[in-house]
Amino acid sequence: MLVAIIALHGAALLLLSRLPHELALRPALLVAFIQAESPVFSTPAPSYPLPQPPHIATPQPQVPAASAPPVLTSRAETAATAPAVEPEPLEQEEAAVTNEAVPTLVPVARPPIQPAPVVPPRFDADYLDNPAPAYPPLSRRLREQGTVLLRVHVEPSGIPGQVELKQSSGHARLDQAALDTVQLWRFVPARQGGAAVAGWVIVPISFMLRS
């Protein structure tokens, strides 16, 4: 600032020396101008380097920064980053459920279906007209007597399928006479629930002589 004032004073003196004489008679105007523009300080200011003109940076076009694409966080990542919540132990709950008394469903036992009773075969029906065995002549003369028990298996058709000697009369001729005769008989077959079935029947044959 002081250098500028000295330079300004030098320039003014040079200008005054060159002006015509009439202009040199007006120092008041010149002094007033100098005092108004550059006041003189009594205390000399310290010398500083001349200030450099400020560097004006050329404004660069502002390019908006590309916004980063939003980061999509999957549910799995969110769940992974979220603080883990420790599940409560389920052992006690399971044990409590297990220890609870569970009503046992007992199946209702149905009574077993009883089969229909079997009606045994018959041989004494009047319509069968079964003949009595003939008395052997030799047994008559020898006065052989007795009762023969025969076990007969009657087929559903009513015919004897098998005739067995269950109990002998004590005389072979009488036993054989009974077997031969019963094998020709007809029977009422056994019945079960209204249906004809095979069955066994005991047939007694008595040989008796009158006096």
NUKEZA-480371 format. One record per residue (C-alpha): residue number from 1; y negated, x negated, z negated; residue in three letters. Coordinates in nm, 3 decimals, always signed. Layout:
+------+---------+---------+---------+------+
! voro !       y !       x !       z ! banu !
+------+---------+---------+---------+------+
!  NUM !       Y !       X !       Z !  Ala !
...
+------+---------+---------+---------+------+
END
This chain:
+------+---------+---------+---------+------+
! voro !       y !       x !       z ! banu !
+------+---------+---------+---------+------+
!    1 !  +0.000 !  +0.000 !  +0.000 !  Met !
!    2 !  -0.238 !  -0.288 !  -0.080 !  Leu !
!    3 !  -0.164 !  -0.454 !  +0.251 !  Val !
!    4 !  -0.251 !  -0.136 !  +0.429 !  Ala !
!    5 !  -0.584 !  -0.113 !  +0.242 !  Ile !
!    6 !  -0.676 !  -0.475 !  +0.325 !  Ile !
!    7 !  -0.585 !  -0.423 !  +0.689 !  Ala !
!    8 !  -0.793 !  -0.109 !  +0.694 !  Leu !
!    9 !  -1.093 !  -0.291 !  +0.545 !  His !
!   10 !  -1.062 !  -0.572 !  +0.800 !  Gly !
!   11 !  -1.051 !  -0.328 !  +1.083 !  Ala !
!   12 !  -1.358 !  -0.153 !  +0.950 !  Ala !
!   13 !  -1.558 !  -0.474 !  +0.924 !  Leu !
!   14 !  -1.461 !  -0.570 !  +1.275 !  Leu !
!   15 !  -1.569 !  -0.233 !  +1.396 !  Leu !
!   16 !  -1.902 !  -0.258 !  +1.219 !  Leu !
!   17 !  -1.978 !  -0.593 !  +1.373 !  Ser !
!   18 !  -1.929 !  -0.450 !  +1.717 !  Arg !
!   19 !  -2.122 !  -0.128 !  +1.674 !  Leu !
!   20 !  -2.484 !  -0.113 !  +1.773 !  Pro !
!   21 !  -2.740 !  -0.181 !  +1.514 !  His !
!   22 !  -2.824 !  +0.177 !  +1.454 !  Glu !
!   23 !  -2.474 !  +0.257 !  +1.359 !  Leu !
!   24 !  -2.470 !  -0.021 !  +1.105 !  Ala !
!   25 !  -2.739 !  +0.154 !  +0.912 !  Leu !
!   26 !  -2.494 !  +0.431 !  +0.806 !  Arg !
!   27 !  -2.258 !  +0.263 !  +0.565 !  Pro !
!   28 !  -2.238 !  +0.568 !  +0.341 !  Ala !
!   29 !  -2.031 !  +0.761 !  +0.586 !  Leu !
!   30 !  -1.797 !  +0.472 !  +0.637 !  Leu !
!   31 !  -1.762 !  +0.411 !  +0.266 !  Val !
!   32 !  -1.702 !  +0.773 !  +0.199 !  Ala !
!   33 !  -1.429 !  +0.781 !  +0.459 !  Phe !
!   34 !  -1.262 !  +0.469 !  +0.325 !  Ile !
!   35 !  -1.277 !  +0.587 !  -0.034 !  Gln !
!   36 !  -1.139 !  +0.924 !  +0.058 !  Ala !
!   37 !  -0.849 !  +0.789 !  +0.255 !  Glu !
!   38 !  -0.767 !  +0.471 !  +0.061 !  Ser !
!   39 !  -0.889 !  +0.452 !  -0.301 !  Pro !
!   40 !  -0.911 !  +0.102 !  -0.445 !  Val !
!   41 !  -0.717 !  +0.039 !  -0.763 !  Phe !
!   42 !  -0.843 !  -0.209 !  -1.013 !  Ser !
!   43 !  -0.497 !  -0.321 !  -1.111 !  Thr !
!   44 !  -0.312 !  -0.500 !  -0.832 !  Pro !
!   45 !  +0.020 !  -0.341 !  -0.760 !  Ala !
!   46 !  +0.326 !  -0.557 !  -0.737 !  Pro !
!   47 !  +0.435 !  -0.648 !  -0.391 !  Ser !
!   48 !  +0.737 !  -0.459 !  -0.260 !  Tyr !
!   49 !  +0.911 !  -0.487 !  +0.072 !  Pro !
!   50 !  +0.793 !  -0.247 !  +0.330 !  Leu !
!   51 !  +0.997 !  +0.068 !  +0.322 !  Pro !
!   52 !  +1.225 !  +0.109 !  +0.610 !  Gln !
!   53 !  +1.201 !  +0.434 !  +0.797 !  Pro !
!   54 !  +1.478 !  +0.661 !  +0.683 !  Pro !
!   55 !  +1.773 !  +0.673 !  +0.907 !  His !
!   56 !  +1.813 !  +1.021 !  +1.034 !  Ile !
!   57 !  +2.175 !  +1.084 !  +1.111 !  Ala !
!   58 !  +2.243 !  +1.283 !  +1.419 !  Thr !
!   59 !  +2.403 !  +1.600 !  +1.305 !  Pro !
!   60 !  +2.755 !  +1.626 !  +1.430 !  Gln !
!   61 !  +2.888 !  +1.964 !  +1.529 !  Pro !
!   62 !  +3.087 !  +2.097 !  +1.245 !  Gln !
!   63 !  +3.438 !  +2.167 !  +1.356 !  Val !
!   64 !  +3.599 !  +2.410 !  +1.124 !  Pro !
!   65 !  +3.904 !  +2.255 !  +0.978 !  Ala !
!   66 !  +4.218 !  +2.418 !  +1.094 !  Ala !
!   67 !  +4.338 !  +2.629 !  +0.819 !  Ser !
!   68 !  +4.684 !  +2.545 !  +0.715 !  Ala !
!   69 !  +4.931 !  +2.821 !  +0.792 !  Pro !
!   70 !  +5.024 !  +3.016 !  +0.488 !  Pro !
!   71 !  +5.338 !  +2.889 !  +0.330 !  Val !
!   72 !  +5.594 !  +3.160 !  +0.312 !  Leu !
!   73 !  +5.793 !  +3.128 !  +0.000 !  Thr !
!   74 !  +6.130 !  +3.290 !  +0.010 !  Ser !
!   75 !  +6.264 !  +3.487 !  -0.276 !  Arg !
!   76 !  +6.523 !  +3.221 !  -0.337 !  Ala !
!   77 !  +6.252 !  +2.951 !  -0.369 !  Glu !
!   78 !  +6.045 !  +3.177 !  -0.588 !  Thr !
!   79 !  +6.344 !  +3.239 !  -0.804 !  Ala !
!   80 !  +6.414 !  +2.867 !  -0.809 !  Ala !
!   81 !  +6.061 !  +2.777 !  -0.912 !  Thr !
!   82 !  +6.034 !  +3.056 !  -1.163 !  Ala !
!   83 !  +6.130 !  +2.958 !  -1.515 !  Pro !
!   84 !  +6.495 !  +3.017 !  -1.569 !  Ala !
!   85 !  +6.566 !  +3.293 !  -1.811 !  Val !
!   86 !  +6.881 !  +3.225 !  -2.000 !  Glu !
!   87 !  +7.102 !  +3.534 !  -1.997 !  Pro !
!   88 !  +7.214 !  +3.660 !  -2.325 !  Glu !
!   89 !  +7.577 !  +3.587 !  -2.403 !  Pro !
!   90 !  +7.799 !  +3.866 !  -2.285 !  Leu !
!   91 !  +8.103 !  +3.757 !  -2.478 !  Glu !
!   92 !  +8.008 !  +3.960 !  -2.780 !  Gln !
!   93 !  +7.936 !  +4.265 !  -2.566 !  Glu !
!   94 !  +8.267 !  +4.227 !  -2.383 !  Glu !
!   95 !  +8.444 !  +4.177 !  -2.712 !  Ala !
!   96 !  +8.275 !  +4.487 !  -2.851 !  Ala !
!   97 !  +8.382 !  +4.688 !  -2.549 !  Val !
!   98 !  +8.733 !  +4.550 !  -2.573 !  Thr !
!   99 !  +8.761 !  +4.621 !  -2.943 !  Asn !
!  100 !  +8.655 !  +4.980 !  -2.901 !  Glu !
!  101 !  +8.940 !  +5.220 !  -2.928 !  Ala !
!  102 !  +9.019 !  +5.346 !  -2.580 !  Val !
!  103 !  +9.201 !  +5.674 !  -2.583 !  Pro !
!  104 !  +9.542 !  +5.631 !  -2.431 !  Thr !
!  105 !  +9.634 !  +5.902 !  -2.191 !  Leu !
!  106 !  +9.989 !  +5.994 !  -2.271 !  Val !
!  107 ! +10.149 !  +6.176 !  -1.983 !  Pro !
!  108 ! +10.276 !  +6.512 !  -2.082 !  Val !
!  109 ! +10.650 !  +6.498 !  -2.062 !  Ala !
!  110 ! +10.770 !  +6.785 !  -1.857 !  Arg !
!  111 ! +11.094 !  +6.937 !  -1.972 !  Pro !
!  112 ! +11.376 !  +6.830 !  -1.745 !  Pro !
!  113 ! +11.484 !  +7.089 !  -1.501 !  Ile !
!  114 ! +11.816 !  +7.212 !  -1.621 !  Gln !
!  115 ! +12.064 !  +7.264 !  -1.342 !  Pro !
!  116 ! +12.200 !  +7.608 !  -1.305 !  Ala !
!  117 ! +12.530 !  +7.660 !  -1.484 !  Pro !
!  118 ! +12.846 !  +7.636 !  -1.278 !  Val !
!  119 ! +13.069 !  +7.939 !  -1.274 !  Val !
!  120 ! +13.427 !  +7.811 !  -1.239 !  Pro !
!  121 ! +13.659 !  +7.934 !  -0.964 !  Pro !
!  122 ! +13.865 !  +8.244 !  -1.018 !  Arg !
!  123 ! +14.219 !  +8.322 !  -0.916 !  Phe !
!  124 ! +14.274 !  +8.658 !  -1.091 !  Asp !
!  125 ! +14.060 !  +8.881 !  -0.871 !  Ala !
!  126 ! +14.249 !  +9.189 !  -0.756 !  Asp !
!  127 ! +14.141 !  +9.157 !  -0.394 !  Tyr !
!  128 ! +14.298 !  +8.814 !  -0.371 !  Leu !
!  129 ! +14.647 !  +8.963 !  -0.395 !  Asp !
!  130 ! +14.806 !  +8.631 !  -0.487 !  Asn !
!  131 ! +15.188 !  +8.659 !  -0.525 !  Pro !
!  132 ! +15.370 !  +8.541 !  -0.838 !  Ala !
!  133 ! +15.612 !  +8.253 !  -0.794 !  Pro !
!  134 ! +15.979 !  +8.343 !  -0.741 !  Ala !
!  135 ! +16.213 !  +8.273 !  -1.030 !  Tyr !
!  136 ! +16.463 !  +8.011 !  -0.919 !  Pro !
!  137 ! +16.817 !  +8.167 !  -0.923 !  Pro !
!  138 ! +16.976 !  +7.868 !  -1.091 !  Leu !
!  139 ! +16.709 !  +7.868 !  -1.359 !  Ser !
!  140 ! +16.774 !  +8.237 !  -1.412 !  Arg !
!  141 ! +17.144 !  +8.179 !  -1.462 !  Arg !
!  142 ! +17.075 !  +7.889 !  -1.690 !  Leu !
!  143 ! +16.813 !  +8.093 !  -1.863 !  Arg !
!  144 ! +16.545 !  +7.831 !  -1.814 !  Glu !
!  145 ! +16.208 !  +7.951 !  -1.935 !  Gln !
!  146 ! +15.863 !  +7.803 !  -1.992 !  Gly !
!  147 ! +15.493 !  +7.791 !  -1.895 !  Thr !
!  148 ! +15.355 !  +7.555 !  -1.631 !  Val !
!  149 ! +14.985 !  +7.454 !  -1.633 !  Leu !
!  150 ! +14.846 !  +7.354 !  -1.297 !  Leu !
!  151 ! +14.508 !  +7.192 !  -1.234 !  Arg !
!  152 ! +14.371 !  +7.314 !  -0.903 !  Val !
!  153 ! +14.068 !  +7.184 !  -0.714 !  His !
!  154 ! +13.922 !  +7.477 !  -0.521 !  Val !
!  155 ! +13.708 !  +7.409 !  -0.215 !  Glu !
!  156 ! +13.386 !  +7.609 !  -0.147 !  Pro !
!  157 ! +13.585 !  +7.800 !  +0.115 !  Ser !
!  158 ! +13.824 !  +7.924 !  -0.158 !  Gly !
!  159 ! +14.137 !  +7.735 !  -0.055 !  Ile !
!  160 ! +14.308 !  +7.492 !  -0.296 !  Pro !
!  161 ! +14.235 !  +7.138 !  -0.189 !  Gly !
!  162 ! +14.448 !  +6.974 !  -0.455 !  Gln !
!  163 ! +14.711 !  +7.106 !  -0.702 !  Val !
!  164 ! +14.820 !  +6.888 !  -0.994 !  Glu !
!  165 ! +15.075 !  +6.938 !  -1.271 !  Leu !
!  166 ! +14.878 !  +6.937 !  -1.592 !  Lys !
!  167 ! +15.155 !  +7.047 !  -1.828 !  Gln !
!  168 ! +15.528 !  +7.085 !  -1.750 !  Ser !
!  169 ! +15.742 !  +7.377 !  -1.855 !  Ser !
!  170 ! +16.025 !  +7.144 !  -1.941 !  Gly !
!  171 ! +16.223 !  +7.236 !  -1.633 !  His !
!  172 ! +16.165 !  +7.067 !  -1.301 !  Ala !
!  173 ! +16.279 !  +7.366 !  -1.098 !  Arg !
!  174 ! +16.024 !  +7.591 !  -1.267 !  Leu !
!  175 ! +15.746 !  +7.332 !  -1.225 !  Asp !
!  176 ! +15.819 !  +7.291 !  -0.854 !  Gln !
!  177 ! +15.834 !  +7.666 !  -0.799 !  Ala !
!  178 ! +15.486 !  +7.700 !  -0.954 !  Ala !
!  179 ! +15.339 !  +7.420 !  -0.742 !  Leu !
!  180 ! +15.478 !  +7.559 !  -0.417 !  Asp !
!  181 ! +15.342 !  +7.907 !  -0.486 !  Thr !
!  182 ! +14.987 !  +7.816 !  -0.602 !  Val !
!  183 ! +14.929 !  +7.596 !  -0.299 !  Gln !
!  184 ! +14.934 !  +7.917 !  -0.091 !  Leu !
!  185 ! +14.690 !  +8.112 !  -0.306 !  Trp !
!  186 ! +14.328 !  +8.197 !  -0.233 !  Arg !
!  187 ! +14.055 !  +8.158 !  -0.491 !  Phe !
!  188 ! +13.704 !  +8.273 !  -0.559 !  Val !
!  189 ! +13.509 !  +7.946 !  -0.526 !  Pro !
!  190 ! +13.290 !  +7.816 !  -0.802 !  Ala !
!  191 ! +12.925 !  +7.924 !  -0.798 !  Arg !
!  192 ! +12.608 !  +7.741 !  -0.897 !  Gln !
!  193 ! +12.277 !  +7.912 !  -0.849 !  Gly !
!  194 ! +12.429 !  +8.164 !  -0.612 !  Gly !
!  195 ! +12.586 !  +7.898 !  -0.387 !  Ala !
!  196 ! +12.956 !  +7.829 !  -0.346 !  Ala !
!  197 ! +13.057 !  +7.486 !  -0.471 !  Val !
!  198 ! +13.381 !  +7.299 !  -0.523 !  Ala !
!  199 ! +13.532 !  +7.311 !  -0.869 !  Gly !
!  200 ! +13.841 !  +7.271 !  -1.081 !  Trp !
!  201 ! +14.035 !  +7.549 !  -1.247 !  Val !
!  202 ! +14.347 !  +7.560 !  -1.470 !  Ile !
!  203 ! +14.615 !  +7.801 !  -1.353 !  Val !
!  204 ! +14.892 !  +7.895 !  -1.605 !  Pro !
!  205 ! +15.228 !  +8.008 !  -1.462 !  Ile !
!  206 ! +15.479 !  +8.159 !  -1.709 !  Ser !
!  207 ! +15.856 !  +8.194 !  -1.644 !  Phe !
!  208 ! +16.021 !  +8.437 !  -1.885 !  Met !
!  209 ! +16.356 !  +8.621 !  -1.876 !  Leu !
!  210 ! +16.410 !  +8.962 !  -2.022 !  Arg !
!  211 ! +16.730 !  +9.024 !  -2.213 !  Ser !
+------+---------+---------+---------+------+
END
